Amino acid sequence: MCGIAGVYPSERQAPTVVRDAVEAMTVHMATRGPDGQGLLALGPGAPVLGHRRLSIIDLDPRSNQPLSSADGRLTIVYNGEIYNYRELRSQLLASGESFRTTSDTEVLLALYRREGRGMLARLRGMFAFALWDRDAESLLLARDPHGIKPLYYADVVAGFVFASRAKALLASGLVPASSSPAGLAGFYLWGSVPEPWTVHRAVRALPAGHWLEVRRGAAGTPRAWYDVSARFGEPERRCSPRELAVRVRSAVRDTVRAHRVADVPICVFLSGGIDSGALAGVLAAEGARALGITIACAEFEGTPADEVPRARALARHYSLEHHVRQVTQGELSADLPRIVAAMDQPSIDGINTWFASKAAAERGYKVALSGIGGDELFCGYASFAALPRATRVASGLLRVPGARAALAGTGVALAALQRKPKLRALGETVGTLEGLYQLRRGLFMPEELPSLMGGSAAREGLEALGDFKSSRVAAAARRGTAQVALLESTRYLRNQLLRDSDWASMAHSVELRTPLVDARLSEELYPYIESFADGHGKRLLAECPERPLPSLVVGRGKTGFGLPLDAWLRHATAPTPARAQAPWARRWARYLGERWSA
């Protein structure tokens, strides 16, 4: 896991300016790669590439980056892990390729030489890379199917600038820092910035599953090489309960096995729930020596939100070494400036991952496994049952004359009674599953944006976002359960959970892996997702280890992997009167929005 950066300069840029810009970006990303720093100028008119290395596979300095092919034609900077690189390497050796390292980075170079962009379909892993082809005079950027690893770019007067962090682009001195109304509006609407926007007007995120080619310092249009959404539209499959259990067990064990690939020890974030518990159980059956790490706080002790008793039960059940890390409100207050600085894009989540990653680093671990993605794949959220049901009920009600107006009035009354302003939009959103999803997951509603960011900025932001604010994306899926899974996977998981996992872990030089967010796993199980509804998916996941999860864990209600952020952030952020009575997520969003829009 690393940080990458580079500039493909326009003809007007002095070489020293370009080199200094790339060095500034790599320095900015020091925590992403404390084990090595590299910078390579590829010649007049060609890119300058930079890299920060966190050594996970082939720890030898021979695998430092930028890494070039033996003939000098190809050079790459790469962030991520290719979990099937050993298989690919064996195939390439059999085809006559030779290697100087045992790294997955060199496999990418050899595979590109033989297959060009077609190699992307053969990669299993999380990745973002930039690969220079000297003969074609082109720079190829690419990102993994689910968007686990970030990649940002700006096409500016100085040329084409890219990096693993949006803030690193600003650190280059070549990219203006003006705020983006679309990015800020998206953040207020959803609690995270939806790709491809960022909160900086000049900066874009390369979308998940896309590639982008740059020639002579100018970028083309991002092109999709993998579309997660299309998987939800594929024909539904049915099989017997026994066969489905076998398929799920085989697929989950396979993905955990793949995500174990490392030349350093690994740990697992053990929340006391089914997702992380299943990972721990499969790891134990594989003979892996993995430390379980659980975050605890005194405020939760003895309440249903306390993860510790169940996490300890899981650790005993699977004979895992277990570390409980206590976190206090005082520690959050002390860490808050670092948290905001590390947060590359504003988000209302990620603080729990910050402390779990901090605990892993304190224990000397560079790699952690997380159960992120389990709820999206195995239908663990209440939304999987509630949204299709509410959509059916609303469709019936709306056939009654005057029903929409009545619902709108009810929403206004509930908003005032329950202090939930977004319920005022009930009359507008109730007609579609997407609208109800926005009401459920959304933070602020569009009509609230002028008071948060000004009228003209709100209008510009909403116009730029277009259909994203009330998307019809779910229509691409088969039916209710798959539609909710598509929305949760391409919105909440992609733009919030995965992005937060990256910045929060890399701030502590920890590589966070997500075995339940994996393209091969998705391809195997998405066709059966209708069979995962009503808790059945989570029960199947709980049975994946050789020793199924204990009933103490399987029978619990969902609480999440959280902290008492409401009370802690109220104290840490010294809220203004305008924010004092709002729900914590809205208070926190205003606090962050004020800093990013300044």
Buried (B, 14 or more C-beta within 10 A) or exposed (E): BBBBBBBBBBEEBEEEBBBBBBBBBBBBBEBBBEBBBBBBBBEEBBBBBBBBBBBBBBBEEEBBBBBBBEEEBBBBBBBBBBBBBBBBBEBBEEEEBEBEBBBBBBBBBBBBBEEEBEBBEEBBBBBBBBBBBBEEEBBBBBBBBBBBBBBBBBBBEBBBBBBBBBBBBBBBEBBEEEBBBBBBBBBBBBBBBBBBBBBBBBBBBBBBBBBBBBEBBEBEEBEBBBBBBBBBBEEBBEEEEEEBBEBBBEBBBBBBBBBBBBBBBBBBBBBBBBBBBBBBBBBBBBEBEBBBBBBBBEBBEEEEBBBBEBBBBBBEBBEBEBBBBEBEBEBBBEBBEEBBEBBBBBBBBBBBBBBBBBBBBEBEBBBBBBBBBBBBBBBBBEBBBEBBEBBEEBEEBEEEEEBBEEBBEBBBEBBEEEEBBBBBBBBBBBBBBBBBBBBBBBBBBBBBBBEBBBEEBBBBBBEBBEEBBBBEBBEBBBEBBBBBBBBBBBBBBBBBBBBBBBBBBBBBBBBBBBBBBBBBBBBBBBBBBBBBBEBBBBBBBBBBBEEBBBEEBBEBEEBEBBBBBEEBBBEBBEBEEEBEEBBBBBBBBBBBBEEBBE
